[in-house]
């Protein structure tokens, strides 16, 4: 039996994926950062529900994951 090895997607921080967050939003108070991440997740999920190219869907999924991780990090402060 052959085993297929899947490379786990690299976990990239939200600062690396989203220039606006990295340069501006990350300097705001924690509650503003969390609100931005929540809006980013909602809008990305909406865009995923529409027909979009596979390349875009991977980017959106990465954004959702990174924003979720960022919210968890901010909540633990």
KEKE-3310 file (N, C-alpha, C; in steps of 0.2 Angstrom, whole numbers, plus 5000, padded with zeros to 4 digits):
npx = (5004:5003:5008:5003:5011:5006:5010:5009:5000:5009:5009:5006:5008:4995:5000:5009:5001:4992:4994:4988:4984:4996:5004:4995:4983:4988:4993:4983:4971:4968:4955:4950:4958:4954:4941:4943:4949:4938:4929:4936:4937:4923:4920:4929:4924:4912:4916:4922:4910:4905:4907:4924:4941:4952:4965:4962:4953:4962:4970:4960:4956:4968:4969:4958:4961:4973:4968:4960:4969:4976:4966:4964:4977:4976:4966:4972:4979)
npy = (4994:5011:5026:5042:5057:5072:5088:5099:5114:5129:5139:5155:5171:5183:5196:5194:5191:5201:5216:5228:5225:5222:5234:5244:5241:5232:5241:5247:5247:5232:5227:5233:5227:5214:5215:5219:5207:5198:5204:5202:5188:5185:5192:5185:5172:5174:5178:5166:5158:5162:5160:5157:5158:5144:5147:5159:5155:5147:5157:5164:5155:5154:5167:5166:5156:5162:5174:5169:5163:5174:5181:5172:5173:5187:5187:5180:5189)
npz = (5000:4996:5004:5005:5007:5014:5014:5027:5027:5028:5042:5043:5049:5052:5050:5040:5030:5028:5024:5028:5041:5047:5046:5051:5059:5069:5078:5085:5099:5108:5107:5095:5086:5087:5083:5069:5065:5066:5057:5045:5044:5043:5030:5022:5023:5017:5004:5000:4999:4987:4970:4967:4960:4962:4967:4974:4983:4992:4997:5004:5014:5021:5026:5034:5044:5049:5055:5064:5073:5077:5084:5095:5100:5104:5113:5124:5130)
capx = (5000:5006:5006:5004:5012:5004:5014:5005:5001:5013:5005:5008:5004:4991:5004:5012:4996:4988:4998:4984:4984:5003:5006:4991:4978:4991:4995:4977:4970:4967:4948:4950:4962:4949:4935:4945:4950:4931:4926:4940:4934:4916:4921:4932:4919:4907:4919:4922:4904:4904:4912:4930:4946:4955:4970:4959:4950:4967:4972:4955:4957:4974:4967:4953:4965:4978:4964:4957:4974:4977:4960:4966:4983:4974:4962:4976:4983)
capy = (5000:5017:5031:5048:5062:5078:5094:5103:5121:5133:5143:5161:5176:5188:5202:5193:5190:5207:5222:5233:5223:5222:5241:5249:5238:5229:5246:5249:5243:5225:5226:5235:5222:5208:5217:5219:5200:5195:5206:5199:5181:5185:5194:5180:5167:5176:5177:5159:5155:5164:5156:5161:5153:5140:5151:5164:5151:5145:5163:5166:5150:5155:5173:5164:5153:5167:5179:5165:5162:5181:5182:5168:5176:5193:5185:5177:5194)
capz = (5000:4996:5008:5002:5012:5013:5017:5030:5025:5032:5046:5042:5053:5049:5048:5034:5024:5027:5025:5032:5048:5050:5047:5055:5064:5074:5083:5088:5105:5107:5105:5088:5082:5087:5078:5063:5063:5065:5050:5040:5044:5040:5023:5018:5022:5012:4997:4999:4997:4980:4965:4966:4958:4968:4970:4978:4989:4996:5000:5009:5019:5025:5030:5040:5049:5052:5059:5070:5077:5079:5089:5100:5103:5107:5119:5129:5133)
cpx = (5004:5004:5008:5005:5010:5008:5008:5006:5005:5008:5009:5004:5000:4995:5008:5008:4993:4992:4995:4985:4991:5006:5002:4987:4982:4994:4989:4976:4967:4959:4946:4953:4957:4943:4937:4946:4943:4928:4930:4938:4927:4916:4924:4928:4914:4910:4920:4916:4902:4909:4918:4936:4949:4961:4968:4956:4956:4969:4967:4955:4963:4973:4963:4957:4970:4974:4961:4963:4976:4972:4962:4972:4981:4970:4966:4980:4980)
cpy = (5006:5022:5038:5053:5069:5083:5098:5110:5125:5138:5150:5166:5180:5194:5201:5192:5196:5213:5227:5231:5224:5229:5245:5246:5235:5235:5249:5245:5236:5224:5228:5230:5216:5209:5217:5211:5197:5198:5203:5192:5181:5187:5188:5174:5168:5175:5170:5155:5157:5160:5160:5155:5150:5144:5156:5161:5149:5151:5165:5161:5152:5162:5171:5161:5158:5172:5175:5164:5168:5182:5178:5171:5183:5192:5183:5183:5197)
cpz = (5000:5001:5005:5008:5010:5017:5021:5028:5030:5036:5046:5046:5049:5047:5042:5028:5023:5029:5030:5040:5051:5051:5051:5060:5070:5080:5086:5095:5103:5104:5098:5084:5081:5082:5071:5060:5062:5059:5045:5039:5041:5032:5019:5018:5017:5004:4995:4996:4990:4976:4964:4964:4964:4971:4975:4985:4994:5000:5006:5015:5024:5029:5036:5045:5053:5057:5065:5075:5081:5085:5095:5104:5107:5113:5125:5133:5139)
residu = (UNK:UNK:UNK:UNK:UNK:UNK:UNK:UNK:UNK:UNK:UNK:UNK:UNK:UNK:UNK:UNK:UNK:UNK:UNK:UNK:UNK:UNK:UNK:UNK:UNK:UNK:UNK:UNK:UNK:UNK:UNK:UNK:UNK:UNK:UNK:UNK:UNK:UNK:UNK:UNK:UNK:UNK:UNK:UNK:UNK:UNK:UNK:UNK:UNK:UNK:UNK:UNK:UNK:UNK:UNK:UNK:UNK:UNK:UNK:UNK:UNK:UNK:UNK:UNK:UNK:UNK:UNK:UNK:UNK:UNK:UNK:UNK:UNK:UNK:UNK:UNK:UNK)
# end
